Amino acid sequence: MKTKLIYILFAMAMVFMAYSCKKDDSNTSLETLPKLGVDTVGGVNSFTVQQSVQELVIDPKIVYDGDPKNLQYLWKIYGGASVGGKTIVDTVGTNKQLKTFVNRNPGSYTAQLQVTDLTTTLKVQMTFTVIVSAPRPYGWLVAYEKQTGGSTDVSLIRSNEFVSTVATEEVMKDIYSQVNGSGINGVPLRIANNGTLIITDKTGVKVNAPDYKKISDFSQLFVGGAPAPQPEGLLDRSIGIHLINNGDIYWGSTTVFIGKVTLDAKGFKALPIPIRIYAKNSGVFDDLNKRFFKMEQQTGQATTFPSPVTNAKFGINLNYINKNLLFVGDGSTQTGNFLHQYAFFRDLDGSKTWLYGLNFGAETDPGLCLIDLTPMPDINSARFFETGTLGAMAIYATEKKIYSFTFSNNDNVAKDNRLGFTAPGNEVITKISLFKAVGSGYTTATSKNNKILFVATWDEAAKNGKVYLLDVNPLSGAVAAAPLRTISGFGKIKDMILKPS
């Protein structure tokens, strides 16, 4: 009996041990489940991208010691907009790495990643902040021939010299080809209409301001059919925009060109130098007959100016100048409507250069000043010009040097000639443009108006275009010799313009 009892107790012990072993096996199985998580240590959890044109890329570090094939990924973006009180949620990816363009309006959003282990159904989540900025915000546009030649592209420059919210600088290179796949055929002539109309020597395109996607090619820019494309320039300093194409002027609005401009039996050869005339479509200089004429508002009819009165000041006759026009710009007087314009002329034989002050509102006696600039250094070699709108000053540039001076209508004199910047090395100047705006984020008191000169240069040997930002005294016109900022890596720049938004 005793032996039987011992046997029973031994059997019970074995059952207990077996049960204990089974329980231990269960615990061991739980401990060896694959670990799953998102490693956030040292990772970036906030991203900024331009709406529609800059790809959002998030590549999280997943901690998992199982087979990666067992994991399923789901990316969503939400926040900001809602419909019927419900937040709009977009599914934007099913791969570990998120790569997507964000088409939502500028603002702050949340990108959420959900990772699922398909063998255990265990899920982990991680969120990231996504800041969507305007795709092509306020900045300085430069249009250039690509380094390889034969096509045009555009870049956008944002510097804290004129955009207060930028830490140092942002440069968005080749923004046209980035969106449209290739550049624009031809060499750039002008960029206009707040940067949305680009004209080359072979074609023209209109682009959508937010993302720079092409919305019209040359054939679509005209009402009633387009001419053979032979663009020569734009006239856009008054009302509307006018295209010079193969000697003809096509007048229009900011969206389309409507028809040809007609004048008189003499005919004309319009220079691609835009002239502001208050309450007119535009002013034009006829290089064939060396005269000015004006285009009326909302019509294709152009008219000449009347003959001057007897003893007109300086004997200026808008119907016949008999000099080559180089540039026309706004002056510092009557700035509200910019009635006063200042023009640089050169004698037909190239021997003298002149500054004409013109009031196109006083058609029969328009003279404000007529100053012989020939004594100024390098003036007869000057190719680029600017006039100030806060002070009676002007700037001129040769291929290498930039000078400035002041002038007086009352005394009919120019003085205070100064040498400023000199292009270094093999670089030659291809364009200058005086910044004439307050600046983004700046106030009237801290305005950058007339205080920055943008200078484009080109180094043919290095195939490198640069933009220099130079400090300018808005009253004296003095241009600094040393740049505030230098930005390189462009093609050969032919035009520059402010993009206001």
Solvent accessible surface area in square Angstrom, and as a share of the most:
residue,aa,sasa,rsa
1,M,198,0.88
2,K,157,0.66
3,T,109,0.63
4,K,127,0.54
5,L,100,0.50
6,I,103,0.52
7,Y,151,0.57
8,I,78,0.40
9,L,102,0.51
10,F,126,0.52
11,A,40,0.31
12,M,120,0.54
13,A,48,0.37
14,M,95,0.43
15,V,105,0.60
16,F,138,0.58
17,M,110,0.49
18,A,64,0.49
19,Y,142,0.54
20,S,36,0.23
21,C,79,0.47
22,K,147,0.62
23,K,121,0.51
24,D,82,0.42
25,D,98,0.51
26,S,63,0.41
27,N,71,0.37
28,T,79,0.46
29,S,71,0.46
30,L,118,0.59
31,E,144,0.65
32,T,99,0.58
33,L,90,0.45
34,P,38,0.24
35,K,143,0.61
36,L,24,0.12
37,G,18,0.17
38,V,29,0.17
39,D,43,0.22
40,T,71,0.41
41,V,135,0.77
42,G,84,0.81
43,G,50,0.49
44,V,100,0.57
45,N,88,0.45
46,S,57,0.37
47,F,44,0.18
48,T,84,0.49
49,V,7,0.04
50,Q,31,0.14
51,Q,28,0.12
52,S,37,0.24
53,V,14,0.08
54,Q,75,0.33
55,E,67,0.30
56,L,1,0.00
57,V,62,0.35
58,I,2,0.01
59,D,85,0.44
60,P,11,0.07
61,K,132,0.56
62,I,28,0.14
63,V,69,0.39
64,Y,36,0.14
65,D,98,0.51
66,G,25,0.24
67,D,71,0.37
68,P,97,0.61
69,K,178,0.76
70,N,42,0.21
71,L,19,0.09
72,Q,99,0.44
73,Y,32,0.12
74,L,53,0.26
75,W,0,0.00
76,K,62,0.26
77,I,4,0.02
78,Y,63,0.24
79,G,19,0.18
80,G,71,0.69
81,A,51,0.40
82,S,64,0.42
83,V,105,0.60
84,G,81,0.78
85,G,76,0.73
86,K,158,0.67
87,T,74,0.43
88,I,59,0.30
89,V,75,0.43
90,D,54,0.28
91,T,85,0.49
92,V,43,0.25
93,G,18,0.17
94,T,91,0.53
95,N,105,0.54
96,K,75,0.32
97,Q,71,0.31
98,L,2,0.01
99,K,114,0.48
100,T,22,0.13
101,F,103,0.43
102,V,6,0.03
103,N,111,0.57
104,R,29,0.11
105,N,108,0.55
106,P,72,0.45
107,G,32,0.30
108,S,71,0.46
109,Y,17,0.06
110,T,39,0.22
111,A,0,0.00
112,Q,35,0.16
113,L,0,0.00
114,Q,37,0.17
115,V,0,0.00
116,T,10,0.06
117,D,1,0.01
118,L,100,0.50
119,T,88,0.51
120,T,51,0.30
121,T,101,0.58
122,L,90,0.45
123,K,111,0.47
124,V,33,0.19
125,Q,108,0.48
126,M,39,0.17
127,T,68,0.39
128,F,14,0.06
129,T,56,0.32
130,V,0,0.00
131,I,62,0.32
132,V,3,0.02
133,S,35,0.23
134,A,38,0.29
135,P,6,0.04
136,R,7,0.02
137,P,21,0.13
138,Y,34,0.13
139,G,0,0.00
140,W,8,0.03
141,L,0,0.00
142,V,0,0.00
143,A,0,0.00
144,Y,3,0.01
145,E,35,0.16
146,K,46,0.20
147,Q,71,0.31
148,T,132,0.77
149,G,34,0.33
150,G,43,0.42
151,S,27,0.18
152,T,0,0.00
153,D,0,0.00
154,V,0,0.00
155,S,0,0.00
156,L,0,0.00
157,I,0,0.00
158,R,29,0.11
159,S,0,0.00
160,N,46,0.24
161,E,33,0.15
162,F,0,0.00
163,V,1,0.01
164,S,50,0.32
165,T,112,0.65
166,V,8,0.05
167,A,92,0.71
168,T,81,0.47
169,E,63,0.28
170,E,74,0.33
171,V,46,0.26
172,M,23,0.10
173,K,79,0.33
174,D,44,0.23
175,I,1,0.00
176,Y,9,0.03
177,S,22,0.14
178,Q,109,0.48
179,V,39,0.22
180,N,46,0.24
181,G,69,0.66
182,S,71,0.46
183,G,22,0.21
184,I,6,0.03
185,N,88,0.45
186,G,1,0.01
187,V,39,0.22
188,P,2,0.01
189,L,54,0.27
190,R,44,0.16
191,I,1,0.00
192,A,0,0.00
193,N,38,0.20
194,N,85,0.44
195,G,0,0.00
196,T,16,0.09
197,L,6,0.03
198,I,0,0.00
199,I,0,0.00
200,T,0,0.00
201,D,60,0.31
202,K,108,0.46
203,T,24,0.14
204,G,0,0.00
205,V,8,0.04
206,K,21,0.09
207,V,3,0.02
208,N,54,0.28
209,A,37,0.28
210,P,67,0.42
211,D,27,0.14
212,Y,0,0.00
213,K,108,0.46
214,K,85,0.36
215,I,100,0.51
216,S,19,0.13
217,D,50,0.26
218,F,10,0.04
219,S,73,0.47
220,Q,110,0.49
221,L,3,0.01
222,F,19,0.08
223,V,85,0.49
224,G,82,0.79
225,G,55,0.53
226,A,41,0.32
227,P,34,0.22
228,A,68,0.53
229,P,66,0.42
230,Q,87,0.39
231,P,7,0.05
232,E,74,0.33
233,G,1,0.01
234,L,0,0.00
235,L,0,0.00
236,D,33,0.17
237,R,46,0.17
238,S,33,0.21
239,I,62,0.32
240,G,20,0.19
241,I,7,0.03
242,H,0,0.00
243,L,0,0.00
244,I,1,0.01
245,N,3,0.01
246,N,88,0.45
247,G,28,0.27
248,D,48,0.25
249,I,0,0.00
250,Y,20,0.08
251,W,35,0.12
252,G,9,0.08
253,S,48,0.31
254,T,67,0.39
255,T,81,0.47
256,V,49,0.28
257,F,5,0.02
258,I,75,0.38
259,G,22,0.21
260,K,112,0.48
261,V,9,0.05
262,T,80,0.47
263,L,29,0.14
264,D,64,0.33
265,A,114,0.88
266,K,135,0.57
267,G,27,0.26
268,F,39,0.16
269,K,113,0.48
270,A,7,0.06
271,L,30,0.15
272,P,59,0.37
273,I,28,0.14
274,P,22,0.14
275,I,0,0.00
276,R,65,0.24
277,I,9,0.05
278,Y,119,0.45
279,A,50,0.38
280,K,44,0.19
281,N,4,0.02
282,S,0,0.00
283,G,0,0.00
284,V,0,0.00
285,F,1,0.00
286,D,0,0.00
287,D,34,0.18
288,L,109,0.54
289,N,38,0.19
290,K,31,0.13
291,R,8,0.03
292,F,1,0.00
293,F,0,0.00
294,K,19,0.08
295,M,1,0.00
296,E,48,0.21
297,Q,80,0.35
298,Q,134,0.59
299,T,43,0.25
300,G,15,0.14
301,Q,80,0.36
302,A,1,0.01
303,T,48,0.28
304,T,50,0.29
305,F,4,0.02
306,P,58,0.36
307,S,83,0.53
308,P,43,0.27
309,V,73,0.42
310,T,120,0.70
311,N,146,0.75
312,A,11,0.08
313,K,99,0.42
314,F,71,0.30
315,G,57,0.55
316,I,4,0.02
317,N,42,0.22
318,L,3,0.01
319,N,40,0.20
320,Y,122,0.47
321,I,13,0.06
322,N,66,0.34
323,K,32,0.14
324,N,52,0.27
325,L,9,0.05
326,L,51,0.25
327,F,42,0.17
328,V,5,0.03
329,G,3,0.03
330,D,8,0.04
331,G,2,0.02
332,S,30,0.19
333,T,56,0.32
334,Q,94,0.42
335,T,55,0.32
336,G,73,0.70
337,N,71,0.37
338,F,50,0.21
339,L,43,0.22
340,H,15,0.07
341,Q,0,0.00
342,Y,3,0.01
343,A,0,0.00
344,F,0,0.00
345,F,0,0.00
346,R,36,0.13
347,D,29,0.15
348,L,97,0.48
349,D,117,0.61
350,G,33,0.31
351,S,55,0.36
352,K,79,0.33
353,T,0,0.00
354,W,45,0.16
355,L,0,0.00
356,Y,10,0.04
357,G,0,0.00
358,L,0,0.00
359,N,27,0.14
360,F,7,0.03
361,G,62,0.60
362,A,41,0.31
363,E,47,0.21
364,T,48,0.28
365,D,58,0.30
366,P,1,0.01
367,G,8,0.07
368,L,28,0.14
369,C,0,0.00
370,L,35,0.17
371,I,9,0.04
372,D,53,0.27
373,L,1,0.01
374,T,44,0.26
375,P,121,0.76
376,M,19,0.08
377,P,63,0.39
378,D,64,0.33
379,I,2,0.01
380,N,54,0.28
381,S,70,0.45
382,A,1,0.01
383,R,137,0.50
384,F,31,0.13
385,F,10,0.04
386,E,18,0.08
387,T,2,0.01
388,G,2,0.02
389,T,10,0.06
390,L,88,0.44
391,G,8,0.08
392,A,40,0.31
393,M,1,0.01
394,A,0,0.00
395,I,0,0.00
396,Y,0,0.00
397,A,0,0.00
398,T,14,0.08
399,E,75,0.34
400,K,66,0.28
401,K,72,0.31
402,I,0,0.00
403,Y,11,0.04
404,S,1,0.01
405,F,0,0.00
406,T,19,0.11
407,F,14,0.06
408,S,28,0.18
409,N,38,0.19
410,N,147,0.75
411,D,98,0.51
412,N,46,0.24
413,V,62,0.36
414,A,27,0.21
415,K,115,0.49
416,D,68,0.35
417,N,52,0.27
418,R,93,0.34
419,L,95,0.47
420,G,7,0.07
421,F,6,0.02
422,T,61,0.36
423,A,2,0.02
424,P,63,0.39
425,G,71,0.68
426,N,104,0.54
427,E,12,0.05
428,V,46,0.27
429,I,1,0.01
430,T,16,0.10
431,K,54,0.23
432,I,7,0.04
433,S,16,0.10
434,L,7,0.03
435,F,1,0.00
436,K,79,0.33
437,A,24,0.18
438,V,65,0.37
439,G,10,0.10
440,S,32,0.21
441,G,57,0.55
442,Y,47,0.18
443,T,79,0.46
444,T,125,0.73
445,A,96,0.75
446,T,74,0.43
447,S,17,0.11
448,K,48,0.20
449,N,36,0.18
450,N,0,0.00
451,K,76,0.32
452,I,4,0.02
453,L,0,0.00
454,F,0,0.00
455,V,0,0.00
456,A,0,0.00
457,T,0,0.00
458,W,15,0.05
459,D,22,0.12
460,E,99,0.45
461,A,86,0.67
462,A,65,0.50
463,K,93,0.39
464,N,36,0.19
465,G,0,0.00
466,K,44,0.19
467,V,0,0.00
468,Y,10,0.04
469,L,0,0.00
470,L,0,0.00
471,D,67,0.35
472,V,3,0.02
473,N,67,0.34
474,P,24,0.15
475,L,120,0.60
476,S,22,0.14
477,G,0,0.00
478,A,30,0.23
479,V,12,0.07
480,A,34,0.26
481,A,72,0.55
482,A,73,0.56
483,P,53,0.33
484,L,76,0.38
485,R,52,0.19
486,T,61,0.35
487,I,8,0.04
488,S,50,0.32
489,G,36,0.34
490,F,1,0.01
491,G,0,0.00
492,K,63,0.27
493,I,0,0.00
494,K,69,0.29
495,D,6,0.03
496,M,10,0.04
497,I,38,0.19
498,L,37,0.18
499,K,2,0.01
500,P,56,0.35
501,S,95,0.61
